[in-house]
Amino acid sequence: MTETSGRERSTSGGVSRRHALTGAAGLGLALPLLAACGSGSGTSGGSGGSAGSGGADGSGGSGGAKAGAVLGPASGVPVGGGEIFADAQVVVTQPSTGDFRGFSSICTHQGCPVTSISNGTINCSCHGSQFSIKDGSVQAGPAPRPLPAVKVTVAGGKITRA
């Protein structure tokens, strides 16, 4: 190494040790922030828009319940509201009497699970995104896309993943 000033030493690439350490420290702080803000390519994959795609990467998804899985009783889904089936990662709404609709319960912003349904919206408490109970469309951001639809059927008083 060569001496460049009384305090800085040049590394083999000509960058001072101070600059190299400052850059490394800055990178250590910036990476978690960038990861939190990016859309990423999480382990679940997908680009939203179809059942079975998406997950932790913020692209939405349909979750763990397979076709034919019973999600719960239809009586648990109020008219004008909905029910979140967290284990299946599915939210079922009933915008009007007898009209049941299914959506992924994973927010398309950063992959948080939605937490409540009120006043005609499915709500994510992580960053305030809201989605319509009628079609999953974004009513308030920062979510970039609607919740992907999940096919559900109601028979014998039970909601089933189609």
Secondary structure as GFF3:
##gff-version 3
##sequence-region A 1 162
A	DSSP	alpha_helix	17	37	.	.	.	ID=ss1
A	DSSP	beta_strand	70	73	.	.	.	ID=ss2
A	DSSP	three_ten_helix	74	76	.	.	.	ID=ss3
A	DSSP	beta_strand	81	85	.	.	.	ID=ss4
A	DSSP	three_ten_helix	86	88	.	.	.	ID=ss5
A	DSSP	beta_strand	90	96	.	.	.	ID=ss6
A	DSSP	beta_strand	99	104	.	.	.	ID=ss7
A	DSSP	beta_strand	116	118	.	.	.	ID=ss8
A	DSSP	beta_strand	121	123	.	.	.	ID=ss9
A	DSSP	beta_strand	130	132	.	.	.	ID=ss10
A	DSSP	beta_strand	138	140	.	.	.	ID=ss11
A	DSSP	beta_strand	152	155	.	.	.	ID=ss12
A	DSSP	beta_strand	158	161	.	.	.	ID=ss13
###
